[in-house]
């Protein structure tokens, strides 16, 4: 699964996160670099560098989630990391929410982020027919 990370909230934050992720032995060689994303029309702000990450099922998702949470805990200022799955689902984590977490709290958050990344996308299609009453009234 290929996910894309974007960072907002500081100059050089994307490059710093990329360096942080590539130091993790499980993620090394799986983190790429893409062209900067243009800011949305009508908004102010610098362009964000996108970090594509190729994940295999299982442990790599947990490793990515743990690395992102740890990186945010070690940052000054307010940064936000948005992880976008191939189906467009986004998981967002902010430094203001993780900075004061205990080790246990950070581990729990990393696990929730990993689970959100691994969830199957909702299926669309016809709704199941309602169950019909199988009993008949006997007169």
C-alpha angles and dihedrals in degrees: 000000000000116000127181124219124203125185128204131181108060147040112260093009094124092052091047092051090048091053090047093051095046090055089064107092092216093053100037110118093017099081116087136177129239135188116281117274116241115240114253116271112274095018130109124225145087123291115263124228112232120222114204114202124192110215130189118209117278125009100023092065089053091046091052093047092048092048093050093049092047092048092051092049090056097049128099117220124019120307130170125204117199117193114199121199122211091259091057096256110144130207115194127195124182129201092228089063097047105036096087098040122123119234089263092049092049090050091050091049092049089051092051091049091049091049091050090052092049097048116115114247114256112268121236124206141093116337116243115264114257116259112263124225106257096192121087125208110249117209 
